[in-house]
Amino acid sequence: MKKLTTLTPEQKDRMASFAQEWIQHGWRTKPLTEEEWSVVEDGMRRCYEYAGKPWPGVVVRVPSPIVGAFAAPAAAFEIALRRRLVGGAVGGAVRDAESGALGGTVSDRKSIRLNACN
């Protein structure tokens, strides 16, 4: 696909109406229909494909753009928090298990050596 670097006079003339159209989409407060969601999801899949990224296969549906604007950062925060908490818990459990296993092995070796000397 050729890189777009300039606009034609006709394209420039359409900018104001495009802006108004997308402002209206942004202010929309009623939920999308199933047909509209299908169009949105298809567009998202194609964007991932074009970018060469794997499609995550998950779409979080919200009732309006403003809800999405609040929900997205809240969800990102929740995901990061859970990862950090789970990572810390798992890391602690693994460290404890390793310490117990290795500590027991070291103690066993010391007693074997001490018993062998007696």
N, C-alpha and C positions, 0 to 999 in steps of 0.2 A: 504494500500500500504506500502510495506517495505521501510524503510529509506535507501537511498543509502549512503554508507560510504567509499567505495573503488571502484576503476575502475579495470577492467580486463586489461591485456596487450593489447588485441585487441582494447578496448575502448581508452586506452592511445595512441595507434598508430594512431587512427582516429582524435585526437584532432586538429592537425595541419590542416587537410583538412576541419574539421568543422569550425575552426576559419576563414580560407580563404573563405569558402562559406558564412559565416555570415558577413564578412567584405564586400564582394561583394554586399550582400543585403543592407548593410548600405550605400554603395556608389551609389546605384541605383538612377538614375535621371528620369527615365520614370515612368509615373503613372501606378498604378495597373489596371489590367483588372477587369471587373465585377466578373469574376470567381475567381480571386485572392482575391478580397475584400470579397467574400462569405466565402472563406477559412479562412481569417483573422478574420472576425466577428464571425464565428463559434468557432474558437479557443479562442477568447476573452470571449465569452459566457461561454464556458466550464471552463475557468480559474476562472471566477466569481463563477460559480457553485461549483467548487472544493474547493474554498476558503470559501464557505458558505455565499457569499455576494449577494445581489440582483443585477441583471443585470440592469444598468441604461437605456438601450435601445437606447442610442445615441452614434453614432460613427462619429467623425469629420474626414472627409477624406481630406488628403492633398496629393499633387502630389509626394512628395519624403520624405525620412527620414530627410534630412536636413531642409526641410520646417517644418516638424513636430517638430524638435528640437527647432526651433525658435517660432513656433506657440503655442506650449503647454504652456511655461511660460508667453507669452504675453496674452493668453486667461485666464490663472489663475489670472494674475494681473487685467485684465479687469473685471472678475467676482467678485473678492474681492473688487475692487473699487466701482462697482455698488452696491454691497450688503451694503457696508459702507455708500454710499450716500443715498440709498433708506432707509436703517435702520435709518440714522440720520433724514431724512425728515419725515418718518413715526413716529419716536419717538417724534420729535418736535411737529407734528400735534396732536398726542395723548396727550402729556403734555399740549398743549394749550387748547385742548378740555376739559380735566379733570380740568384744572385750571379755565376755564370759567364756567364749570358746577358747580364745588364745590364752587368757589368764589361767584357765583350768589346765590347759596343755602344759604351760610353763610350770605350774605348781606340781603337776604329775611328774614331770621330768626331774624337778628338784628332789622330790621324795624318792624317786627311783634311784637317783645318784646317791642320795644320803643313805638309803637302805643298802645299796651295793657296797658302800664303804664300811658298813657296820658288820 
